[in-house]
């Protein structure tokens, strides 16, 4: 009886080990329907302090937000201490979200 239980546990452990090593590693990014990677390119969720918006175009951390177009190009950034920059960037991002994927970040040169 003891040897049967031991074989069962050994077999279950072997299957579990093969399952975990053969499974693809979960990647945090790209996110959103446009697949924007933002400032956390290549990082796991536990390694990136930034939080993406639902659509993946805005990434925020400690009062700072970086905004990207639907092609993944950097558009502008905002923070809670600069209201004029925030107003400009909010306007541009409204345009980005309304248009189909257009490289607005390239056109603007990533300026804010």
C-alpha positions as CSV (number, residue, x, y, z in Angstrom):
1,X,0.0,0.0,0.0
2,X,2.8,2.4,0.9
3,X,4.6,1.8,-2.4
4,X,1.4,2.4,-4.4
5,X,0.8,5.8,-2.7
6,X,4.4,6.7,-3.2
7,X,4.2,5.8,-6.9
8,X,1.0,7.9,-7.2
9,X,2.6,10.9,-5.5
10,X,5.8,10.6,-7.6
11,X,3.7,10.3,-10.8
12,X,1.6,13.4,-9.9
13,X,4.8,15.4,-9.1
14,X,6.3,14.4,-12.4
15,X,3.2,15.5,-14.3
16,X,3.0,18.8,-12.4
17,X,6.7,19.5,-13.1
18,X,6.3,18.7,-16.8
19,X,3.2,20.9,-17.0
20,X,4.8,23.9,-15.4
21,X,8.0,23.7,-17.4
22,X,6.2,23.1,-20.7
23,X,3.7,26.0,-20.2
24,X,4.5,29.3,-21.8
25,X,5.5,32.1,-19.4
26,X,2.8,34.7,-18.9
27,X,3.9,38.1,-20.1
28,X,2.3,41.3,-18.7
29,X,2.6,43.3,-21.8
30,X,1.4,44.3,-24.4
31,X,-2.0,45.3,-23.0
32,X,-5.2,46.7,-24.3
33,X,-6.8,46.1,-27.7
34,X,-3.9,47.9,-29.5
35,X,-1.1,45.9,-27.9
36,X,0.8,48.9,-26.6
37,X,3.8,47.9,-24.4
38,X,4.3,51.3,-22.8
39,X,7.2,51.9,-20.4
40,X,7.3,48.3,-19.2
41,X,8.4,46.6,-22.4
42,X,9.4,43.0,-21.7
43,X,8.7,43.1,-18.0
44,X,6.5,40.9,-15.9
45,X,3.6,42.5,-14.0
46,X,5.5,42.1,-10.7
47,X,8.5,44.0,-12.2
48,X,6.6,47.0,-13.5
49,X,5.3,49.7,-11.2
50,X,3.3,51.4,-14.0
51,X,-0.5,50.8,-14.3
52,X,-2.0,50.8,-17.8
53,X,-5.4,52.2,-18.6
54,X,-8.0,49.8,-19.9
55,X,-7.2,50.6,-23.5
56,X,-3.4,50.4,-22.8
57,X,-2.7,53.9,-24.2
58,X,-2.0,55.6,-20.9
59,X,0.4,54.3,-18.3
60,X,0.5,55.9,-14.8
61,X,2.9,55.9,-11.8
62,X,3.1,58.2,-8.8
63,X,1.2,61.1,-10.4
64,X,3.0,60.8,-13.8
65,X,1.3,59.5,-16.9
66,X,2.9,58.5,-20.2
67,X,0.6,58.4,-23.2
68,X,1.0,56.4,-26.4
69,X,-0.8,56.2,-29.8
70,X,-2.4,53.0,-31.1
71,X,0.8,52.1,-32.9
72,X,2.7,52.1,-29.6
73,X,4.5,55.5,-30.3
74,X,5.1,57.8,-27.4
75,X,2.8,60.9,-27.7
76,X,3.1,63.0,-24.5
77,X,3.3,62.8,-20.7
78,X,1.4,64.5,-17.9
79,X,1.7,64.9,-14.2
80,X,-0.5,66.4,-11.5
81,X,1.6,69.5,-11.2
82,X,1.4,70.9,-14.8
83,X,-2.2,71.7,-15.7
84,X,-1.3,73.2,-19.1
85,X,0.6,70.2,-20.3
86,X,-2.2,68.0,-19.0
87,X,-4.8,70.0,-20.9
88,X,-2.7,69.7,-24.1
89,X,-2.1,66.0,-23.7
90,X,-5.7,65.3,-22.8
91,X,-6.8,67.0,-26.1
92,X,-4.2,65.0,-28.1
93,X,-5.2,61.7,-26.5
94,X,-8.9,62.4,-27.2
95,X,-7.9,62.6,-30.9
96,X,-5.7,59.5,-30.6
97,X,-8.6,57.5,-29.2
98,X,-11.0,58.7,-31.8
99,X,-8.9,58.0,-34.9
100,X,-7.9,54.6,-36.3
101,X,-4.3,53.6,-35.7
102,X,-2.2,56.5,-36.9
103,X,1.4,57.2,-35.8
104,X,0.6,60.5,-34.0
105,X,3.6,60.0,-31.8
106,X,5.9,60.2,-34.8
107,X,4.1,63.2,-36.2
108,X,4.4,65.1,-32.9
109,X,7.9,63.8,-32.3
110,X,7.0,62.6,-28.8
111,X,6.8,66.2,-27.5
112,X,4.5,67.3,-24.8
